[in-house]
């Protein structure tokens, strides 16, 4: 078989397989070109998730007709003035993007340098279709229509328009995050999805694109080591999310997805987060160009460091240093008066006759029968709460129940409003009230689903939860399945969901936090699987938000009821995150502490 040279249009189509994987890939290349052209404003319009239309308009330096013709040839670029590829300082440099896109779509380029006339050139799937003068403002506008329309083998692998839009939005968001000096806007199917003004500071831009609350719940990073600099913002450990999609990493202003850097972030937060929670960070790493190789893949999202250990140490050291400096800071709480309104419980002069807790107290006096656990949600009118400690022994409101042969003993008190202290026949038991109740709620939800569905509790006033548009799309697509879990949602505009009902067993819970975490769970799951097949993830997320929290004062009866249900609930020895819910200190160990043994 003889060797032949492939035709130019086929070479471009082969290259497009690496450079233009999906609409977001093409959009990323076009926006990067606009940034390299010195633009101060970049406007993006897409339709059908970018499959039908991608349009990028900038006010950069523009191109002459001869430059436009050359830009559509492979390996023609203005970004390498010499042959030192290791010294590249621009986002683009390979000269493949425009010809690759033009080989699999209809591309129209309009451009005008300042002080010159405008010009237009159209290439339809590799063939020049038209060119001539154009009345355009200074800068460049590029339209890409019908991506992969004549390459059905590639087009059938594209996902739904909503999924492709989510990828496009993420690509623009990352590039906008790296350049707070540039104004960006993104319009999808005639609706504004993103808009930021130029001239912002890095923390302002990051908070505006990720989460406004990040501004008050993060630490600034500025760390230099051996010629490398780490900047950006890092969320406090208590400001975390359910998936790692909220970690944004940049090297020399270039958005990257690098396992080394992602692993360094996990290492820095390793002892501060639960295994299923992820930090929210935006890290900007500046390194000398000769210490990094950006020519690893045509998509330019991967990098290689000459000294990987130094890069990892810079991130781990910089993050830990900044987080240590934060001291006792935690996620910002509501105002004091708002906090008091829902934390305080009204005191009753006496427990009402026939109250549920009377049965629990009776069980503690010798009955081994199971007593259903009460609902632990506040506020509850007429609900008894013991008075705050007065640094002296308090008179018991009721006789202290005797120690009986319960595996987890009988409750004697509460420490730090978080841990239940119980006395068993053979020692002391400490119970993490939140972790324990979280497991109980999860097991109840599993039983309810197995029996036909979780009961829903309609909200008197539906609550609106604001999210980004892709998150709303994911929730809307799975709304019918979420209704089986007792959560009834409706779309409320492009970037909000209306919550009409929540699972009854959760009681009063953080609805906004629950919906946000569920959106994150759906982003992490393969859409081919139903939510019932992901029950461990979805139900655990709901259980976490519906559990009695640390800092919640419990009565003795409530504590005993919780212990009794733990004794008859499978897997109650561990919480939904794999941590123990209770530990026991034997009497022998107690006696050793006091030197009696």
C-alpha positions in Angstrom: 0.0 0.0 0.0 1.5 3.3 -1.0 1.8 6.3 1.3 0.0 9.5 0.3 -0.4 13.0 1.7 -3.8 13.7 3.1 -5.8 16.6 1.7 -5.9 19.8 3.7 -9.6 19.6 4.5 -9.2 16.1 5.9 -6.2 17.1 7.9 -8.2 19.9 9.5 -11.1 17.5 10.2 -8.8 15.1 12.0 -7.3 18.0 14.0 -10.8 19.1 14.9 -11.4 15.8 16.6 -8.9 16.8 19.3 -9.5 20.6 19.4 -13.3 20.7 18.9 -14.7 18.0 21.1 -18.0 19.8 21.8 -19.4 23.3 21.5 -17.7 24.3 24.8 -14.3 23.5 23.3 -14.9 25.7 20.3 -16.3 28.5 22.5 -13.2 28.3 24.7 -10.9 28.7 21.8 -12.7 31.7 20.4 -12.9 33.5 23.8 -9.2 32.8 24.4 -8.4 34.4 21.0 -10.5 37.5 22.1 -8.5 37.7 25.3 -5.2 37.4 23.5 -6.4 40.2 21.1 -6.5 42.7 24.0 -10.2 42.9 24.3 -11.8 44.8 27.2 -15.3 43.5 26.5 -16.3 40.1 25.3 -19.9 39.2 24.4 -21.0 35.6 23.7 -24.2 34.5 22.2 -25.1 30.8 21.8 -28.2 28.9 20.7 -29.2 25.3 21.2 -26.4 24.8 23.7 -23.9 26.0 21.2 -24.8 23.3 18.7 -26.8 25.7 16.5 -24.9 28.9 17.1 -21.8 30.3 18.8 -21.1 34.0 18.4 -18.2 35.8 20.1 -17.8 39.6 19.7 -14.8 41.5 21.1 -13.3 45.0 21.0 -9.7 43.8 20.5 -7.1 44.8 18.0 -8.9 43.3 15.0 -7.5 41.7 11.8 -6.7 42.9 8.3 -8.1 40.9 5.3 -4.7 39.2 4.8 -4.5 38.3 8.5 -8.0 36.8 8.4 -7.0 34.5 5.4 -3.9 33.4 7.2 -5.7 32.8 10.5 -7.8 30.1 8.8 -4.7 28.2 7.8 -3.3 25.5 10.1 -0.4 26.4 12.3 -0.6 30.1 11.5 -0.5 32.2 14.6 0.6 35.7 15.8 1.3 34.5 19.3 4.8 33.0 18.8 7.1 35.8 17.6 10.0 33.4 17.5 10.4 29.6 17.9 10.7 29.5 21.7 7.5 27.6 22.5 8.6 27.2 26.0 8.3 31.0 26.5 4.7 31.3 25.4 2.7 33.8 27.5 -0.6 33.8 25.6 -3.6 31.5 25.9 -3.4 30.3 22.3 -0.3 29.5 20.3 -0.9 26.3 18.2 -2.7 27.9 15.3 -5.2 25.0 15.0 -8.4 26.3 16.5 -9.9 28.4 13.7 -9.2 26.1 10.8 -10.4 23.1 12.8 -13.7 24.8 13.7 -14.1 26.0 10.1 -13.7 22.4 8.9 -16.7 21.0 10.8 -19.1 24.0 10.8 -20.0 27.2 8.9 -17.7 29.9 10.2 -18.2 33.6 9.5 -15.4 36.0 10.6 -15.9 39.8 10.6 -13.1 42.0 11.8 -11.8 45.6 11.6 -8.6 47.1 13.0 -8.9 50.6 14.4 -8.3 53.2 11.7 -9.1 50.7 8.9 -12.1 49.2 7.0 -13.9 46.0 8.1 -13.7 42.7 6.2 -15.8 39.5 6.2 -14.9 36.0 5.3 -17.1 32.9 5.4 -15.9 29.3 5.4 -18.4 26.4 5.2 -17.0 23.1 6.3 -13.6 23.8 5.0 -14.6 25.6 1.7 -14.4 29.4 1.3 -17.9 30.5 0.5 -17.7 34.3 0.5 -15.6 37.3 1.5 -15.8 41.1 1.1 -16.1 44.4 2.9 -18.2 44.5 6.1 -19.6 47.4 8.2 -18.4 46.4 11.7 -17.1 48.3 14.7 -13.4 47.9 15.7 -12.7 44.4 16.9 -13.7 40.9 15.8 -17.0 38.9 15.6 -17.0 35.2 14.8 -20.1 33.2 14.2 -20.1 29.4 14.2 -23.3 27.7 12.9 -24.3 24.1 12.6 -21.4 22.5 14.4 -20.9 18.9 13.2 -23.9 19.3 10.9 -22.1 17.4 8.1 -20.2 15.1 10.5 -23.1 13.0 11.8 -20.7 10.5 13.4 -19.5 13.3 15.7 -22.8 15.0 16.2 -24.6 12.0 17.6 -22.1 11.9 20.4 -23.1 15.4 21.6 -25.3 15.6 24.7 -28.6 17.5 25.1 -28.6 21.2 24.5 -29.0 21.8 28.2 -25.9 19.7 29.0 -23.9 21.5 26.2 -25.0 24.9 27.5 -23.8 23.9 31.0 -20.4 23.1 29.6 -20.3 26.4 27.6 -21.2 28.4 30.7 -18.5 26.7 32.7 -15.9 27.5 30.1 -16.8 31.2 30.0 -17.0 31.3 33.8 -13.5 30.0 34.2 -12.0 32.4 31.6 -13.9 35.3 33.1 -12.6 34.3 36.6 -9.0 34.6 35.3 -9.4 38.1 33.9 -11.3 40.3 36.3 -10.2 43.3 34.2 -12.4 42.2 31.2 -16.2 42.5 31.0 -17.9 39.3 29.9 -21.5 38.5 29.0 -23.1 35.2 27.9 -26.6 35.0 26.3 -28.3 31.6 25.6 -31.3 31.4 23.4 -32.0 35.1 23.9 -31.7 35.0 27.7 -28.8 36.5 29.7 -27.0 33.8 31.6 -23.8 35.6 32.8 -22.8 39.2 33.0 -19.8 40.7 34.8 -18.2 44.1 34.6 -14.6 44.8 34.0 -12.2 46.4 36.5 -13.1 44.1 39.5 -10.7 42.7 42.0 -9.9 39.0 41.9 -11.9 38.1 45.0 -14.9 40.1 43.8 -14.9 38.4 40.4 -14.6 34.9 42.0 -17.4 35.5 44.5 -19.6 37.0 41.8 -19.2 33.9 39.6 -19.1 31.2 42.2 -21.2 32.2 45.2 -21.8 35.7 46.7 -21.5 34.2 50.2 -17.9 33.2 49.4 -16.8 36.8 49.9 -17.6 36.6 53.6 -16.6 32.9 54.1 -13.1 32.7 52.5 -9.5 33.7 53.0 -7.2 35.5 50.6 -4.1 33.6 49.5 -0.8 35.3 48.6 2.1 32.9 49.0 5.5 33.0 47.2 8.0 30.2 47.2 11.1 29.7 45.0 10.0 31.9 42.2 6.4 30.6 42.1 3.4 32.6 43.4 0.1 31.3 44.6 -2.9 33.7 44.8 -6.7 33.5 44.9 -9.3 32.7 47.4 -10.1 29.6 49.4 -13.4 28.9 51.2 -13.3 28.1 54.9 -13.5 24.4 55.6 -17.1 24.9 56.8 -18.0 26.5 53.5 -18.0 23.4 51.4 -19.9 21.7 48.6 -21.0 18.2 47.7 -18.9 17.9 44.6 -15.5 19.1 43.5 -16.8 21.1 40.5 -16.4 24.3 42.5 -12.6 24.1 42.5 -11.1 26.4 39.9 -7.4 26.1 39.1 -5.3 28.4 36.9 -1.7 28.3 35.8 -0.3 31.6 34.4 -3.9 32.7 33.7 -4.8 29.5 31.9 -7.7 27.4 33.2 -6.5 23.9 33.8 -7.8 20.6 35.1 -4.8 18.9 36.6 -4.7 15.9 38.9 -1.6 17.1 40.6 -3.2 20.4 41.6 -6.5 18.8 42.5 -4.7 16.3 44.7 -2.8 19.1 46.4 -6.1 20.9 47.3 -7.5 17.6 48.8 -4.3 17.2 50.8 -4.4 20.8 52.2 -8.0 20.3 53.4 -7.6 16.6 54.2 -8.0 16.9 58.0 -10.7 19.5 57.9 -13.5 18.1 55.7 -15.6 15.0 55.6 -14.7 12.6 52.9 -17.8 13.4 50.8 -17.4 17.2 51.1 -15.2 19.4 48.9 -13.6 22.7 49.3 -14.5 25.8 47.3 -11.4 27.4 45.9 -10.1 29.5 43.0 -6.3 29.2 42.9 -4.0 31.2 40.5 -0.5 29.8 40.2 2.1 32.0 38.5 5.3 30.2 37.5 8.2 31.1 35.1 7.3 29.9 31.6 10.3 27.7 31.4 9.2 25.7 34.5 6.0 24.5 32.8 5.0 22.7 29.6 1.6 23.8 28.2 2.0 22.0 24.9 0.7 18.7 26.3 -2.6 18.4 24.6 -4.3 20.4 21.8 -7.1 21.4 24.2 -4.5 23.1 26.4 -6.2 22.2 29.6 -3.4 20.0 30.8 0.1 21.1 32.0 3.3 19.5 33.2 5.6 21.0 35.8 9.4 20.6 35.7 9.3 20.2 39.5 5.9 18.7 40.4 6.8 18.3 44.1 7.5 22.1 44.3 4.1 23.0 42.7 2.3 20.6 45.0 4.1 21.9 48.1 3.3 25.5 47.1 -0.4 24.8 47.0 -0.5 22.7 50.2 1.7 25.2 52.1 -0.1 28.3 50.8 -3.6 26.9 51.6 -2.7 25.7 55.1 -0.9 28.9 56.0 -3.9 31.0 54.9 -6.5 28.7 56.6 -4.4 28.6 59.8 -4.4 32.4 59.8 -8.2 32.4 59.7 -8.1 31.1 63.3 -11.6 30.3 64.7 -13.5 31.7 61.8 -16.4 29.7 60.5 -19.2 30.2 58.0 -20.9 33.5 58.8 -24.2 33.2 60.7 -27.4 35.2 60.5 -27.8 38.3 62.6 -28.0 37.8 66.3 -31.7 38.6 66.5 -32.5 36.2 63.6 -30.4 33.5 65.2 -32.3 33.9 68.6 -35.6 33.7 66.9 -35.2 30.1 65.7 -32.8 28.8 68.3 -34.7 29.6 71.5 -37.5 27.4 72.6 -40.4 28.5 74.8 -40.4 27.2 78.3 -43.5 25.5 79.7 -44.4 25.4 83.3 -45.0 21.7 83.2 -45.0 18.9 80.7 -48.5 18.3 79.4 -50.3 15.1 80.4 -50.1 12.3 78.0 -47.0 13.7 76.3 -45.0 11.4 74.1 -42.0 11.8 76.4 -43.8 10.3 79.3 -43.6 7.0 77.5 -39.9 7.5 77.0 -39.4 8.2 80.7 -41.4 5.1 81.5 -39.1 3.1 79.2 -36.1 4.4 81.1 -37.5 3.0 84.4 -37.5 -0.6 83.3 -39.6 -1.1 80.2 -37.6 -2.6 77.3 -40.3 -1.8 74.8 -39.4 0.4 71.8 -40.6 4.0 71.9 -40.7 5.9 68.6 -38.3 8.8 68.5 -40.0 12.2 68.6 -39.4 14.8 66.0 -36.5 17.0 66.9 -37.3 20.2 65.1 -37.8 23.6 66.5 -39.7 25.6 67.5 -42.3 23.7 69.5 -44.9 25.5 71.5 -45.4 24.2 75.0 -42.2 22.1 74.7 -40.1 21.7 77.9 -36.5 22.7 77.8 -34.3 22.4 80.9 -32.9 25.8 82.1 -29.3 26.7 81.2 -26.7 25.5 83.7 -26.1 27.8 86.6 -22.8 26.4 87.8 -24.5 24.5 90.6 -26.5 21.3 90.9 -30.1 21.8 89.6 -33.2 20.1 91.1 -34.3 17.4 88.8 -37.7 18.0 87.1 -38.5 14.3 87.3 -36.9 11.3 89.1 -33.7 10.3 87.4 -34.3 6.9 85.7 -32.4 4.0 87.0 -29.7 2.3 85.0 -31.3 -0.6 83.2 -29.9 -3.1 80.7 -30.1 -1.0 77.6 -27.2 -1.5 75.2 -26.7 2.3 75.0 -27.7 3.0 78.6 -29.8 5.8 80.0 -29.2 9.5 79.2 -27.7 11.5 82.1 -27.0 14.8 80.3 -25.6 16.7 77.3 -22.1 18.1 76.8 -21.5 21.1 74.6 -25.1 20.8 73.3 -23.7 18.2 70.9 -22.9 15.0 72.7 -25.3 12.9 74.8 -23.8 11.3 77.9 -25.5 8.0 78.9 -24.8 5.6 81.7 -24.9 1.9 80.9 -24.4 -1.0 83.3 -20.8 -1.4 82.2 -19.6 2.1 81.4 -20.3 5.5 79.9 -21.6 6.1 76.4 -21.0 9.3 74.4 -23.3 9.9 71.4 -22.9 12.4 68.6 -26.5 13.6 68.4 -26.3 14.9 64.9 -24.5 11.9 63.4 -26.8 9.5 65.1 -30.0 11.2 64.1 -28.7 11.6 60.5 -28.4 7.8 60.3 -31.9 7.3 61.8 -33.5 9.7 59.3 -31.7 7.9 56.4 -32.9 4.5 57.5 -36.5 5.8 57.9 -36.3 7.3 54.4 -35.0 4.0 53.0 -37.9 2.1 54.6 -40.4 4.7 53.3 -39.1 4.4 49.7 -39.3 0.6 49.9 -42.9 0.9 51.0 -44.0 3.1 48.2 -42.7 6.6 48.7 -41.8 9.3 51.3 -44.6 11.4 52.7 -44.4 15.1 51.7 -45.2 18.1 53.9 -46.6 21.0 51.9 -45.0 24.4 52.8 -47.4 27.1 53.9 -45.4 29.6 51.8 -43.4 28.0 49.0 -39.7 28.9 49.2 -37.6 30.2 46.2 -34.1 28.9 46.0 -31.7 30.7 43.6 -29.2 28.6 41.7 -27.3 28.8 38.4 -29.2 27.8 35.3 -27.5 24.4 34.7 -28.3 23.4 38.3 -31.9 24.3 37.8 -32.0 22.3 34.6 -30.7 19.2 36.4 -33.3 19.6 39.2 -36.1 20.2 36.7 -35.2 17.0 34.7 -35.3 14.9 37.9 -38.3 16.6 39.6 -40.6 13.6 39.2 -38.1 11.3 40.9 -37.4 13.9 43.6 -41.2 13.9 44.3 -40.9 10.3 45.3 -38.5 11.4 48.0 -41.1 13.9 49.2 -39.4 17.0 47.6 -41.7 18.8 45.2 -40.0 21.4 43.0 -41.1 23.7 40.2 -39.0 25.8 37.8 -39.3 29.5 38.8 -37.5 31.4 36.0 -34.2 30.7 34.5 -32.1 30.6 37.7 -34.5 29.7 40.5 -36.5 26.7 41.8 -39.7 26.9 43.8 -40.0 24.4 46.7 -43.6 23.5 47.4 -43.1 20.5 49.7 -40.3 18.8 51.6 -40.1 15.3 53.1 -42.3 15.2 56.2 -39.8 13.3 58.2 -37.2 16.1 57.8 -39.4 18.6 59.7 -38.0 22.1 59.7 -34.8 22.0 57.7 -32.4 24.2 55.7 -34.4 24.1 52.4 -31.9 26.2 50.4 -29.0 24.2 51.6 -30.8 20.9 50.8 -31.7 21.9 47.2 -28.2 23.3 46.5 -26.6 20.0 47.7 -29.0 17.9 45.7 -28.2 19.9 42.6 -24.5 19.2 43.3 -25.3 15.4 43.7 -27.1 15.4 40.4 -24.2 17.0 38.7 -21.9 14.3 40.0 -24.1 11.4 38.9 -24.5 9.8 35.6 -27.9 10.7 34.2 -28.3 7.2 32.9 -29.0 6.1 36.5 -32.2 6.8 38.3 -32.2 8.5 41.7 -33.5 5.3 43.3 -30.3 3.6 42.2 -28.4 6.5 43.9 -30.4 6.3 47.1 -27.3 6.2 49.3 -26.3 9.6 47.9 -29.6 11.4 47.6 -31.3 10.1 50.7 -28.1 10.7 52.7 -28.1 14.3 51.5 -31.7 14.8 52.6 -31.1 13.1 56.0 -28.1 15.4 56.7 -30.3 18.4 56.3 -33.2 17.0 58.3 -31.2 15.8 61.4 -31.0 17.4 64.8 -28.0 19.7 64.8 -25.1 20.1 67.1 -25.9 22.9 69.5 -29.5 21.8 69.9 -30.6 21.4 73.5 -32.4 18.1 74.1 -34.5 17.1 77.1 -33.7 13.9 78.9 -36.7 12.2 77.4 -35.6 13.2 73.9 -32.2 11.8 74.5 -33.5 8.5 75.8 -35.9 8.2 72.8 -33.0 8.7 70.5 -30.9 6.1 72.2 -33.8 3.6 72.1 -34.3 4.0 68.4 -30.6 3.7 67.7 -30.7 0.3 69.5 -33.2 -1.1 67.0 -32.0 0.6 63.8 -29.6 -1.1 61.5 -26.2 0.5 60.9 -26.9 3.1 63.6 -23.3 2.7 64.9 -22.0 4.8 62.0 -23.2 8.0 60.4 -23.8 8.5 56.7 -20.2 9.6 56.2 -18.6 6.6 57.8 -17.8 8.2 61.2 -18.9 6.5 64.5 -22.1 7.7 66.1 -21.2 6.6 69.6 -18.3 5.4 71.7 -18.2 3.7 75.1 -15.8 4.1 78.0 -16.0 1.0 80.2 -16.1 1.4 84.0 -12.7 -0.3 84.1 -11.3 2.5 82.0 -12.9 5.1 84.2 -11.5 3.6 87.3 -8.0 3.5 85.6 -8.3 7.3 85.0 -8.7 7.9 88.7 -6.0 5.4 89.7 -8.4 2.9 91.2 -7.1 0.0 89.1 
